[in-house]
Amino acid sequence: MPSTNDKLVIAGREFDSRLMVGTGKYADFQQMVRAIEVSGAQIITVAVRRVNISDRSKESLLDHIDQKKYTLLPNTAGCYTADDAIRTCRLAREAGLSDFVKLEVLGDEKTLFPNNEELLKAAKVLIAEGFTVLPYTSDDPIICKRLEDMGCAAVMPLGAPIGSGLGIRNPYNIQIILETIKVPVIVDAGVGTASDAAIAMELGCDGVLMNTAIAGAQDPVAMAEAMNLAVRAGRLAYRAGRIPRKLYASASSPLAGLIA
Amino acid sequence: MNITTNGEAVSIDPLTVQQYLVSLGIDPRRVAVELNLDILPKAQYETTLLKEGDALEIVHFVGGGALRG
């Protein structure tokens, strides 16, 4: 298997799985745990929120996640300014005792597209404070390059709007990003079904991050398995090297020895 | 005395941050605390006494991913 020595390396840490999954939107913790397990993911994203001080009856997410098995990637989802995102990352580091953060600074509620100006501001501060920053950004090669040059540990361009399930809307931009960027390129957001994840990997992306595509499927556990296979299949196909696209046929059977 | 916790005005007896978290039924290992906008390192929970007018943010991890939590 060509995949055995094919590790994903982020900031010096090695991972066997190239699929990263979120922990939101599941029916219950049991379903979430099962889906994550079947997905094979080793990096899972979590959000940082206020504790409900008047109702402490609810179980905590961390009661259900084996932190020895999974690397938690706290996100700054819901932050619209650099200051809020920075504050959230500092709290996340204190809560999780790890400096890995998925940095996202959103532009507006309708598209959830990134506000790249605020993103760059936040990334600069966080990198100076020693965070390992994985930024969610537009599929914009120039912004991705700037994020890499600043010292981000990976870049995470969107495939399509968060939760939209539209797949990789601009594979050509992703290709340009892949040509330009040396740190891992992880498609974050937009995946709808297994083929979308496979396409991202076939393009040569280093990984895919998703939440809604799995948690929102009618059978999240089955979709988690499909995504696991799709990411592996796409990666293998990328490494195997596909045939060039041609307009006309080329026969696969020998022409010599034809009876007529 | 009066403090603000997660945006809510609350009235409490003088307590350390550690005692206050425990009184709320919160496992201090599972949260992060911001006191008047500065991160309070866990090592200081036991020695930090809450004062009148303090503003606390107590956060934890919840399910979230490539979507708004």
Interface residues (C-beta under 8 A of the other chain):
Chain A: V21 G22 T23 G24 K25 Y26 M32 T45 V46 A47 V48 R49 R50 V51 I53 S54 R56 S60 L61 L62 L72 P74 N75 A77 G78 R87 R90 L91 A92 R93 E94 A95 G96 L106 E109 L112 Y136 I162 G163 D188 A189 L209 M210 N211 T212 A215
Chain B: T5 N6 G7 E8 V10 L24 G25 I26 D27 R30 V31 A32 V33 E34 L37 I39 L40 P41 K42 E57 I58 V59 H60 F61 V62 G63 G64 G65 A66 L67 R68 G69
